[in-house]
């Protein structure tokens, strides 16, 4: 039953007499002013706009000020006719309308006979003069022509200024597998993906198990809204990617296509040994659209498939060959070894799980050997992905139309860990349904109703790749656990498997729009129901931590972390969200437009349908409140005002100044709390055991309750007074049309985030404050709450600041050339960049995500984990001028050789992102905070960003000796996120030849494609090892060592597309 709050808002909506354009728009608007030759306005002019693809015609009359506005128009090409007795009829062609666009088409009529037609050809102005929203369109030509690695359309969102991605955050089955898109300084989890106005996000992005959002052939175009969108857009405080599905037209068209890649065409990865590992990829599909009933009913359908078998290049830091014999290098005698009394269990682990290095030793900066080597393996990754979309458009009358679109995607992946004794299998099944009904109630009043449904089922499990003896399993009857040895690559999965998420989002919205004189009023309501069934295990296979290699060899473990057998990790979450808004776009004279809006977006408190929900209200207590999650509802004050101005400086539509300010909130929905909200007693129990026997402590203590050792029970605690995360956002942008075919933009954008999420260890030792104000953690001091071990806590008191200069130059297709260049110079600082619960869904790199000092949050103020100082992106589509239908005609044979060629490219140049240097995996502060090891001291005179040379040596990216181990019990003086990772430079290039085959039909074309990704084959390195010390104070062998690349080596793709 819909809660009373939702019902009241629905009733209130229909009591409103004025209203709005479609929320999360999928259509566009044509508007303008009609004048005579002297500049006088002309009322009563009949304006007819014709959609050339479907022959739909809409007609309105200009008002007393000569103004007209035709809204809720399908995207596409239009012809505009103006008629008034005593004046010549004027026909304006060449107007192309894109999604959420307001095309200003001003018309000048001349006195004459009504039977005389004056035809004018010309597109709408390039400069935006009616809205303060900063957005950019990705059109169908870019979708078809630009080289896309994986043919995932969201990659083109990265072409826009202020849009980037997290380079070291790989996707995860239960949180979305695509790249994490960061827009205008917002957190990546705040980006919203829409398809025909329906939410696509399944966790934090919209990807399938293949890591792609398939359907390039299905998408007509999409708009990327990066800054200060109007009040009709909710649910997201970051940016929005709003895509529109293609529709059928009055002519039948279609295509079949195949894209092929294999290892014979590719360059080896920088870390490959010899030739590239085996690789094949096939992407194929077919699309068709056309009329069912001419001018009335249209269909479009597309089916795609992806099949991939990839030999991955994994580089692991493993014990050197001499370690298998119990030998360690003697630091006091170069070239000599020390014999260690290695336990039989350690010997069995080494021989069973760790292959000998095959890619050389790991050395120090001065070339000395260490006890580590590199192991390169090429396990086979398997991906299968099948995608389908079907859309039906129905024109009921000139004033009434609707469409239905259904999308299905089924994908699966088998991927291997860096040490390939374990693999992970994952599946994602997605269903997306949108039904939209649009009814023109009068020439000034429009109603749009939409129903959306988003269902995705994602599951993830561990798969052993070798036979594991029961004696080596940490938890009897389960997979190999996670083994962490300081300075070496982890063995086994991180213990969070198995897990699954079954999300269902029901979305009902109704929107009205009313135009009167200089006002365009908007109002609407949306009601969403979120249902999320989840399983989020934690350390279900157990995890052992060793603070050094010698300690591992002698069996001296630091800690065992595991879930108790009674833990219940399944939950059924439910929540409702209601959004109500009002928007008024006002013309203040002929040159200025005021955009003012207000959005109210409350949501219900989280509910677990089986009552398995609890919270520890008092962090010093031990009593859990059952059936409660948040103590109060943080959303009841979620009022979001937004205001902006757009100024047509000279009144000619060629120069504009736009500015805006607004409040944008990101609701606390299941994807935020479904991990951390699960791991709370009494329904979920996990514990740590200090100094445990190895490897059978779980059986001795967790199962048999041995009294010889004592468990420290862990708890996750969410602040019962969480507030809705929010951003205050603003911008100032100047646009200028140049040379009639290009637009240049320069602007400043910024935001201040507040109530942002963070995680911290809440059960540390209380420090002693020394005379000079320094915090000191005495040995053997009690923790704050002796009833628990670790108390991983979630709060949202983080603030952030972002400032950027954005430059862009855009040329729409003209004379065979289309390009866009975008450069962003930015700085982003914060007190923390997320939570581990959030990063679990995306396998993050963990760059300073958890607060280091629970008593002094300012200690962590520094660069955000996704600060990119410089980001430049260029893309172009260039049609060579030779051949049929082009500027330079050729003979038949010459045309076959030289005609129909295109050259297309994407160039991306980005600086690196900040990384957090940590001491190691041991507890130097004696405060039990093993999840967030402290930062070291900075050596006197050393740089906090000690990159060696040009940073192009992956064996020694930075100098670990720039950092010192602080005295035990003291914080280090190094700041957070001071090391900058390697930047990246990627050039993707495509060459295509399109040939019209008239022997089949005049509209039949064949297109051959040759595409090279990272055509210059530059090795863009991944992040280096950031843990510096072993527990004995020696430097870890992996410190400063890079073992991966952030982008693939050169990959070549062949494609064939037949279209009609």
Buried (B, 14 or more C-beta within 10 A) or exposed (E): EBEEBBEEBBEEBEEBEBBBBBBBBBBBBBBBBBBBEEEEBBEEBBBBBBBBBBBBEBBBEBBEBBBBBBBBBBBBBBBBBBBBEEBBBBBBBEBBBBBBBBBBBBBBBEEEEEEEEBEEEEBBBBBBBBBBBBBBBBBBBBBBBBBBBBBBBBBBBBBBBBBBBBBBBBBBBBBBBBBBBBBBBBBBBBBBBBBBBBBBBBBBBBBBBBBBBBBBBBBBBBBBBBBBBBBBBBBBBBBBBBBBBBBBBBEEBBBBBBBBBBBEBBBBBBBBBEEBBEBBBBBBBBBBBBBEEEEBBBBBBBBBBBBBBBBBBBBBBBBBEBBBEBBBBEEEEEEEBEEBEBBEBBBBBBEBBBBBBEBEBBBBBEEEBBBBBBBBBBBBBBBBBBBBBBBBBBBEEEBBBBBBBBBBBBBBBBBBBBBBBBBBBBBBBBBBBBBBBBBBBEBBBBBBBBBBBBBBBBBBBBBBBEEBEEEBBBBEEBBBBBBBBBBBBBBBBBBBBBBBBBBBBBBBBBBBBBBEEBBBBBBBBBBBBBBBBBBBBBBBBBBBBBBBBBBBBBBBBBBBBBBBEEBEBBBBBBBBBBBBBBBBBBBEEEBBBBBBBBBBBBBBBBBBEEEBBBBBBEBEEEEBBEEBBBBEBBBEEBEBEBBBBBBBBEEEBBBBBBBBBBBBBBBBBBBBBBBBBBBBBEBBBBBBBBEBBBBBBBBBBBEEEBEEBEBBBBBBBBBBEBBBBBBEBBBBBBBBBEEEBBBBBBBBBBBBBBBBBBBBBBBBBBBEEEEEEEBBBEEEBEBBBEBBBBBBBBBBBBBBBBBBBBBBBBBBBEEEBBBBBBBBBBBBBBBBBBBBBBBBBBBBBBBBBBBBBBEEBEBBBBBBBBBBBEBBBBBBBBBBBBBBEBEEEBEEEEBBEBBBBBBBBBBBBBBBBBBBBBBBBBBBBBBBBBBBBBBBBBBEEBEBBBBBEEBEBBBBBBBBBBBBBBEEBBBBEBBBBBBBBBBBBBBBBBBBBBBBEEEEEEEBBBBBBBBBBBBEBBBBBBBBBBBBBBBEEBBBBBBBBBBBBBBBBBBBBBBBBBBB
